Amino acid sequence: MAKLNVSPTRMELTRLKGRLKTATRGHKLLKDKQDELMKKFIDYVKKNMEIRVAVEKELIAAFNNFLIARAVMSSEVLEEAIMYPTQKINLEMSTKNIMSVNSPVFNLVKEDNKEISSIYPYGFATTSGELDGAISSLQEVFDKLIELAQVEKSCQLMADEIEKTRRRVNALEYVMIPQLIETVRYITMKLDENERGSRVRLMKVKDMMEKQKEA
């Protein structure tokens, strides 16, 4: 591993030891964050799969009712029946923090409190019961669709954050920390070598002074 290009001084050695200590602590914190994110991510993936299976099952039932309604009703009557909805809803979005990930929170807000019969934007004289069932099924699955979108987006954001954290962990573990360790080792050896050289010179000077005294 290549060392950093720094001057082999005691001040630089102290600074690099501080950086190494900070990098090691940061690596541990990021590693813990990555592990916790993975646990949360796995939980959300399982939840996402459960909701998706339930939503697909209910959507299949609703679409089957639509197909039956289309078979017993003319296309013009069916399209006219569902052309103008009678209910309006607003989608409010906020966020919640999950391990530094701002996950979305969707909330459906109805504009008014109408009775359940108001979900049918048509009269019952010219329509079939299958169309009623399809509309009712879509009404019931709508909340789960919103929840599914919320969970899937959270999974996506958490996956991105896990990848970013993994890159940071690898950069610290395989690049920065080894470079700092190698540079600290190099400066320590260089300072020890300089100290031994200074000691040898002092000993030689001392010997020369003692010989001069004897002479």
N, C-alpha and C positions, 0 to 999 in steps of 0.2 A: 504494500500500500504506500503510495507516494505521500511524503510529508508536506506540510505547509511551508511556504517560502517566507520564513521569519528569521529575525536575528536571534542567535543563541545567547540571550541575556537572562539574568534572573528575573527581571521585571516581566519579560515576555513569558518566561516559564510560569510565573504566578498567574498571569492573565490567562494563559492557555489551560492551566489546571482549573481555574474558575469556569472557563467555557466548557471544559470536559465534564465538570460536575453538573453544570446546568443542562448540558446535552443529555447526560445519562438520566437525570431526573425527568427531563422532558420526554425522553424515549419511553420511560416506564409509564408516565401519565398517558401518552398517546397509545401505548400498547393496551393499557387498561380500558381506555375509551374505545379502541377498536374491538376488544373482546365484548364489552357491554353492548356496543352497537350491533354486533353480530347476533347476540342473544335477542335483542329487540327486533332485529330484522327477521330472524327466523320465526318469532312469534307472529309478526305482522304477515309474513308470507303464508303461514298456516291459516290465519284469520282470513286473509284474502282468498285463499282457495275455498274455504268453507262458504264464504259469502257468494263467491262466483258460482259455485255449484248450485246453491239455492236460487240465485237469480236466473241462471240459465234454465233451471227446471221450471220456474214460474213463467219465464218468458215463452218457453216452448208451449206451455199450456195456454197462455194468452194468444199466441199466434195461431194455435190450432183452432181456438174459438173464432178468431178472425177469419180463418179459411172456411170454417163451416158457415159463418155468417155470410161470407161472400158467395158461398154456394147456394144459399137459400134466398139471398137478396140480390137485387140487381146492382151493378156497379154504381149507377147514378144515385140510387137511393142510399147506398152505403156511404158514398163520398159526401152526399148532402147532409147525412146524419151527423158526421163527425167533422164537418167543415168549420164550425164555429164553437170553440170551447166556451164553457160558462164559468170556469174557475181560472184565477190567476194566482201565481205564487212567485215569491222572490227568493233568490238564493243568496244568503249572507255568508261571507267567508271570514274566518279569523284564523289565527295560528296558535299552535302550542309547541313548546320547545321540548324536543326529545333528544337529549345528548347533543346539543348544539345544532340540531336539525329543526328548522321551522316547518313543522308539518301542518297542512291545511286542515281546518275544521269547517265543514259545510253545514249550514242550518237552513232548512226550508221554512219560509214564513208565508202563510196564507194571508191574502188581503182581506178576507172576510170569513165569517164563521157560518157558512151555509150548511144545510143538511146534506147528508150523504147522497140524496137523490139528485143533487145539483151537479154531480159529476157526469151525469148523462145529458149531453147537449141536444137531445132530440125527444120527440114524443114516442110513446111505446106502441102506437097503433100500427105503424108501418115498418117496425124493426123487429128483429128476432131476439130470442132469449140468449143466443150465443154471443151476439154483439154486446149485450148487457154484461155477460160473464167476462168477455174480453176487456171491456172498459174497466170493470171492477178489478180484474187481475192486474192490469197495468197500474191502477191506482195503488194497489197493495204493494207492488214490487218497486214502485218509484223510490220510496225511502231507502230500500236496500241498494238500488242503483246508485244513489247519492253516497251511501256509506261505502260501497265498493269503489267508487271514484276516489273517495277520501283515502281509503286504505291503500289503493294502488299507487296514488301519488306519493303517499308517505313512504311506501316501499322504494319507489324510484329515487326519492330524495335521500333516503337512508343508504341506498346502494351507492349513490354518488359520493356521499360523505365517507362511507367505508373505504371506497377506492382512494379518495384524497388522503385519508388517514393512513392507509396502507403504504402509499407512496412516501409520506413523511416518515413513517416508522422505518421503512427500508433505507431511506436516505440517511437517517441518523445511524441506523444499525450497521450499514455496510459501507458508508462513505465518510460521514462527518466524524463519528466517534473513533473509527480506526485511524483516520488521519490525525486527529488530536492526540491519540495514544502514541502513535509513531513519532509525532513531532515532539511531544513531551519527553519521550525516551531519548530522542536525538539530542535535545537541548540538555537534558540531564547528563548524558554521556559526554557532551562537549564541555559542559561546565566542570565535570569531574576531571576530564583530561586537562583543562586549563589549570584547575587547582593543583593537580599533580605536577604539572609543568612549573607552576609558580613555587611549589614546595621544593622541587629539585633545584631550581635556581637559587632560592634562599639558602638551601643547604650548601651549595657551591660557594655562594658569597660568604657564608659563615666560615667555611673551611679556608677560603682565601684570606679572610681577616685574621683568623687564628694563626695561619702560617706567617702573615706579616708581623704579628705580635711576637712570635717566636724568633723571627729573624731580627 
